[in-house]
Amino acid sequence: EDLIDRYFKKQNSLQCTISLEYFNSSSSRSLWGFLKIIEQHAVNGKNVSVHWLHDSYDDDSVEFAEDLQRLLKIPIQIVAIDN
């Protein structure tokens, strides 16, 4: 049993905000694993949402988040922030 499973034993919802200054293939794999775990909880009836914050000039981050939107069964809101 991991931390996320223990969390959802007591909670019915999770709003996750992701804001990265930099990410690479290793961090994208870790994010994918995390999001697949919370997706499974969403499929099992938990209320899960993700806010993906990105710098307005970071096209790679937007592209990755758009891929996640297509591949996962959880709502992902992509939000540009100005720095």
BAZAVEX-984930 format. One record per atom (N, C-alpha, C): residue number from 1; x, y, z. Coordinates in nm, 3 decimals. Layout:
BEGIN
node k=NUM&px=X&py=Y&pz=Z
...
This chain:
BEGIN
node k=1&px=0.086&py=-0.119&pz=0.000
node k=1&px=0.000&py=0.000&pz=0.000
node k=1&px=0.089&py=0.124&pz=0.000
node k=2&px=0.060&py=0.216&pz=-0.089
node k=2&px=0.142&py=0.336&pz=-0.095
node k=2&px=0.068&py=0.456&pz=-0.037
node k=3&px=0.134&py=0.568&pz=-0.036
node k=3&px=0.080&py=0.690&pz=0.023
node k=3&px=-0.052&py=0.732&pz=-0.042
node k=4&px=-0.058&py=0.720&pz=-0.173
node k=4&px=-0.180&py=0.762&pz=-0.244
node k=4&px=-0.298&py=0.672&pz=-0.207
node k=5&px=-0.273&py=0.542&pz=-0.199
node k=5&px=-0.380&py=0.449&pz=-0.158
node k=5&px=-0.430&py=0.482&pz=-0.017
node k=6&px=-0.338&py=0.511&pz=0.072
node k=6&px=-0.378&py=0.548&pz=0.210
node k=6&px=-0.458&py=0.678&pz=0.210
node k=7&px=-0.416&py=0.773&pz=0.127
node k=7&px=-0.488&py=0.900&pz=0.118
node k=7&px=-0.633&py=0.877&pz=0.077
node k=8&px=-0.653&py=0.797&pz=-0.026
node k=8&px=-0.788&py=0.776&pz=-0.078
node k=8&px=-0.873&py=0.686&pz=0.011
node k=9&px=-0.814&py=0.620&pz=0.107
node k=9&px=-0.896&py=0.546&pz=0.204
node k=9&px=-0.974&py=0.643&pz=0.292
node k=10&px=-0.920&py=0.763&pz=0.312
node k=10&px=-0.985&py=0.862&pz=0.398
node k=10&px=-1.048&py=0.977&pz=0.322
node k=11&px=-1.007&py=0.998&pz=0.196
node k=11&px=-1.054&py=1.112&pz=0.118
node k=11&px=-1.123&py=1.064&pz=-0.009
node k=12&px=-1.218&py=1.143&pz=-0.056
node k=12&px=-1.289&py=1.108&pz=-0.179
node k=12&px=-1.246&py=1.192&pz=-0.298
node k=13&px=-1.162&py=1.293&pz=-0.275
node k=13&px=-1.122&py=1.378&pz=-0.386
node k=13&px=-0.977&py=1.424&pz=-0.372
node k=14&px=-0.921&py=1.459&pz=-0.486
node k=14&px=-0.785&py=1.511&pz=-0.491
node k=14&px=-0.777&py=1.611&pz=-0.605
node k=15&px=-0.732&py=1.731&pz=-0.573
node k=15&px=-0.700&py=1.830&pz=-0.676
node k=15&px=-0.549&py=1.846&pz=-0.675
node k=16&px=-0.486&py=1.807&pz=-0.782
node k=16&px=-0.341&py=1.807&pz=-0.792
node k=16&px=-0.297&py=1.922&pz=-0.882
node k=17&px=-0.207&py=2.005&pz=-0.832
node k=17&px=-0.151&py=2.114&pz=-0.911
node k=17&px=-0.006&py=2.082&pz=-0.941
node k=18&px=0.027&py=2.081&pz=-1.069
node k=18&px=0.164&py=2.050&pz=-1.112
node k=18&px=0.221&py=2.174&pz=-1.179
node k=19&px=0.335&py=2.218&pz=-1.127
node k=19&px=0.405&py=2.334&pz=-1.182
node k=19&px=0.555&py=2.303&pz=-1.179
node k=20&px=0.611&py=2.283&pz=-1.296
node k=20&px=0.752&py=2.244&pz=-1.305
node k=20&px=0.832&py=2.352&pz=-1.376
node k=21&px=0.950&py=2.380&pz=-1.323
node k=21&px=1.040&py=2.472&pz=-1.392
node k=21&px=1.109&py=2.401&pz=-1.507
node k=22&px=1.132&py=2.273&pz=-1.490
node k=22&px=1.203&py=2.195&pz=-1.590
node k=22&px=1.161&py=2.050&pz=-1.575
node k=23&px=1.147&py=1.980&pz=-1.686
node k=23&px=1.129&py=1.837&pz=-1.676
node k=23&px=1.197&py=1.768&pz=-1.793
node k=24&px=1.236&py=1.643&pz=-1.770
node k=24&px=1.305&py=1.565&pz=-1.871
node k=24&px=1.238&py=1.428&pz=-1.880
node k=25&px=1.296&py=1.336&pz=-1.953
node k=25&px=1.233&py=1.206&pz=-1.973
node k=25&px=1.218&py=1.130&pz=-1.842
node k=26&px=1.312&py=1.144&pz=-1.752
node k=26&px=1.303&py=1.076&pz=-1.623
node k=26&px=1.188&py=1.130&pz=-1.539
node k=27&px=1.177&py=1.262&pz=-1.531
node k=27&px=1.068&py=1.320&pz=-1.453
node k=27&px=0.933&py=1.295&pz=-1.521
node k=28&px=0.931&py=1.291&pz=-1.654
node k=28&px=0.804&py=1.263&pz=-1.721
node k=28&px=0.757&py=1.121&pz=-1.693
node k=29&px=0.850&py=1.025&pz=-1.684
node k=29&px=0.813&py=0.888&pz=-1.647
node k=29&px=0.757&py=0.882&pz=-1.505
node k=30&px=0.818&py=0.956&pz=-1.415
node k=30&px=0.769&py=0.959&pz=-1.277
node k=30&px=0.630&py=1.021&pz=-1.270
node k=31&px=0.610&py=1.131&pz=-1.340
node k=31&px=0.479&py=1.195&pz=-1.345
node k=31&px=0.374&py=1.101&pz=-1.405
node k=32&px=0.411&py=1.033&pz=-1.511
node k=32&px=0.320&py=0.939&pz=-1.575
node k=32&px=0.277&py=0.831&pz=-1.474
node k=33&px=0.373&py=0.776&pz=-1.401
node k=33&px=0.341&py=0.674&pz=-1.301
node k=33&px=0.247&py=0.726&pz=-1.194
node k=34&px=0.274&py=0.845&pz=-1.143
node k=34&px=0.189&py=0.907&pz=-1.042
node k=34&px=0.048&py=0.929&pz=-1.097
node k=35&px=0.039&py=0.986&pz=-1.217
node k=35&px=-0.092&py=1.016&pz=-1.274
node k=35&px=-0.170&py=0.890&pz=-1.307
node k=36&px=-0.103&py=0.782&pz=-1.346
node k=36&px=-0.172&py=0.655&pz=-1.369
node k=36&px=-0.231&py=0.601&pz=-1.239
node k=37&px=-0.161&py=0.620&pz=-1.129
node k=37&px=-0.213&py=0.574&pz=-1.000
node k=37&px=-0.338&py=0.653&pz=-0.962
node k=38&px=-0.333&py=0.786&pz=-0.974
node k=38&px=-0.452&py=0.862&pz=-0.937
node k=38&px=-0.564&py=0.842&pz=-1.038
node k=39&px=-0.530&py=0.812&pz=-1.162
node k=39&px=-0.632&py=0.780&pz=-1.261
node k=39&px=-0.710&py=0.655&pz=-1.219
node k=40&px=-0.639&py=0.556&pz=-1.169
node k=40&px=-0.706&py=0.434&pz=-1.126
node k=40&px=-0.805&py=0.463&pz=-1.012
node k=41&px=-0.769&py=0.552&pz=-0.923
node k=41&px=-0.862&py=0.590&pz=-0.815
node k=41&px=-0.983&py=0.664&pz=-0.874
node k=42&px=-0.960&py=0.745&pz=-0.977
node k=42&px=-1.072&py=0.815&pz=-1.042
node k=42&px=-1.166&py=0.714&pz=-1.108
node k=43&px=-1.110&py=0.615&pz=-1.175
node k=43&px=-1.191&py=0.511&pz=-1.239
node k=43&px=-1.273&py=0.437&pz=-1.133
node k=44&px=-1.218&py=0.426&pz=-1.013
node k=44&px=-1.287&py=0.358&pz=-0.903
node k=44&px=-1.380&py=0.450&pz=-0.825
node k=45&px=-1.409&py=0.569&pz=-0.878
node k=45&px=-1.510&py=0.655&pz=-0.820
node k=45&px=-1.463&py=0.775&pz=-0.742
node k=46&px=-1.334&py=0.794&pz=-0.727
node k=46&px=-1.284&py=0.912&pz=-0.656
node k=46&px=-1.286&py=1.032&pz=-0.750
node k=47&px=-1.299&py=1.150&pz=-0.692
node k=47&px=-1.302&py=1.275&pz=-0.768
node k=47&px=-1.159&py=1.328&pz=-0.778
node k=48&px=-1.102&py=1.321&pz=-0.898
node k=48&px=-0.963&py=1.360&pz=-0.919
node k=48&px=-0.956&py=1.464&pz=-1.030
node k=49&px=-0.878&py=1.569&pz=-1.008
node k=49&px=-0.853&py=1.667&pz=-1.114
node k=49&px=-0.708&py=1.714&pz=-1.105
node k=50&px=-0.658&py=1.756&pz=-1.220
node k=50&px=-0.519&py=1.802&pz=-1.228
node k=50&px=-0.517&py=1.940&pz=-1.294
node k=51&px=-0.442&py=2.031&pz=-1.233
node k=51&px=-0.414&py=2.161&pz=-1.294
node k=51&px=-0.267&py=2.160&pz=-1.333
node k=52&px=-0.241&py=2.173&pz=-1.461
node k=52&px=-0.105&py=2.173&pz=-1.513
node k=52&px=-0.067&py=2.318&pz=-1.541
node k=53&px=0.019&py=2.375&pz=-1.459
node k=53&px=0.064&py=2.513&pz=-1.476
node k=53&px=0.192&py=2.514&pz=-1.558
node k=54&px=0.201&py=2.605&pz=-1.652
node k=54&px=0.321&py=2.613&pz=-1.735
node k=54&px=0.351&py=2.759&pz=-1.768
node k=55&px=0.479&py=2.787&pz=-1.787
node k=55&px=0.518&py=2.919&pz=-1.835
node k=55&px=0.460&py=2.939&pz=-1.974
node k=56&px=0.415&py=3.059&pz=-2.002
node k=56&px=0.347&py=3.086&pz=-2.129
node k=56&px=0.434&py=3.057&pz=-2.251
node k=57&px=0.563&py=3.055&pz=-2.235
node k=57&px=0.654&py=3.031&pz=-2.347
node k=57&px=0.699&py=2.884&pz=-2.358
node k=58&px=0.656&py=2.799&pz=-2.268
node k=58&px=0.705&py=2.660&pz=-2.262
node k=58&px=0.616&py=2.566&pz=-2.343
node k=59&px=0.642&py=2.560&pz=-2.473
node k=59&px=0.562&py=2.476&pz=-2.562
node k=59&px=0.578&py=2.327&pz=-2.532
node k=60&px=0.696&py=2.284&pz=-2.486
node k=60&px=0.716&py=2.143&pz=-2.454
node k=60&px=0.626&py=2.098&pz=-2.340
node k=61&px=0.613&py=2.183&pz=-2.240
node k=61&px=0.528&py=2.151&pz=-2.127
node k=61&px=0.382&py=2.140&pz=-2.169
node k=62&px=0.339&py=2.232&pz=-2.254
node k=62&px=0.200&py=2.229&pz=-2.304
node k=62&px=0.177&py=2.102&pz=-2.385
node k=63&px=0.271&py=2.068&pz=-2.471
node k=63&px=0.257&py=1.948&pz=-2.554
node k=63&px=0.247&py=1.823&pz=-2.467
node k=64&px=0.329&py=1.814&pz=-2.363
node k=64&px=0.324&py=1.699&pz=-2.273
node k=64&px=0.189&py=1.692&pz=-2.202
node k=65&px=0.141&py=1.805&pz=-2.153
node k=65&px=0.012&py=1.809&pz=-2.083
node k=65&px=-0.102&py=1.772&pz=-2.179
node k=66&px=-0.094&py=1.816&pz=-2.303
node k=66&px=-0.197&py=1.779&pz=-2.401
node k=66&px=-0.196&py=1.629&pz=-2.429
node k=67&px=-0.077&py=1.571&pz=-2.433
node k=67&px=-0.067&py=1.425&pz=-2.447
node k=67&px=-0.134&py=1.356&pz=-2.328
node k=68&px=-0.110&py=1.408&pz=-2.209
node k=68&px=-0.173&py=1.350&pz=-2.090
node k=68&px=-0.325&py=1.359&pz=-2.098
node k=69&px=-0.376&py=1.471&pz=-2.145
node k=69&px=-0.521&py=1.487&pz=-2.160
node k=69&px=-0.579&py=1.378&pz=-2.251
node k=70&px=-0.507&py=1.346&pz=-2.358
node k=70&px=-0.556&py=1.244&pz=-2.452
node k=70&px=-0.545&py=1.103&pz=-2.396
node k=71&px=-0.445&py=1.078&pz=-2.313
node k=71&px=-0.415&py=0.942&pz=-2.270
node k=71&px=-0.478&py=0.902&pz=-2.137
node k=72&px=-0.511&py=0.999&pz=-2.054
node k=72&px=-0.561&py=0.968&pz=-1.920
node k=72&px=-0.710&py=0.995&pz=-1.908
node k=73&px=-0.774&py=0.925&pz=-1.818
node k=73&px=-0.918&py=0.940&pz=-1.794
node k=73&px=-0.943&py=1.027&pz=-1.673
node k=74&px=-0.865&py=1.133&pz=-1.661
node k=74&px=-0.886&py=1.232&pz=-1.555
node k=74&px=-0.881&py=1.370&pz=-1.620
node k=75&px=-0.958&py=1.464&pz=-1.565
node k=75&px=-0.955&py=1.599&pz=-1.622
node k=75&px=-0.822&py=1.670&pz=-1.591
node k=76&px=-0.763&py=1.724&pz=-1.696
node k=76&px=-0.638&py=1.799&pz=-1.681
node k=76&px=-0.661&py=1.937&pz=-1.742
node k=77&px=-0.653&py=2.037&pz=-1.656
node k=77&px=-0.669&py=2.175&pz=-1.701
node k=77&px=-0.529&py=2.234&pz=-1.720
node k=78&px=-0.502&py=2.284&pz=-1.840
node k=78&px=-0.371&py=2.342&pz=-1.872
node k=78&px=-0.382&py=2.493&pz=-1.857
node k=79&px=-0.297&py=2.549&pz=-1.770
node k=79&px=-0.306&py=2.690&pz=-1.735
node k=79&px=-0.171&py=2.758&pz=-1.758
node k=80&px=-0.170&py=2.861&pz=-1.843
node k=80&px=-0.047&py=2.939&pz=-1.867
node k=80&px=-0.031&py=3.040&pz=-1.754
node k=81&px=0.092&py=3.052&pz=-1.709
node k=81&px=0.125&py=3.155&pz=-1.609
node k=81&px=0.236&py=3.242&pz=-1.667
node k=82&px=0.232&py=3.369&pz=-1.638
node k=82&px=0.333&py=3.463&pz=-1.686
node k=82&px=0.436&py=3.486&pz=-1.577
node k=83&px=0.561&py=3.476&pz=-1.616
node k=83&px=0.671&py=3.502&pz=-1.523
node k=83&px=0.753&py=3.618&pz=-1.572
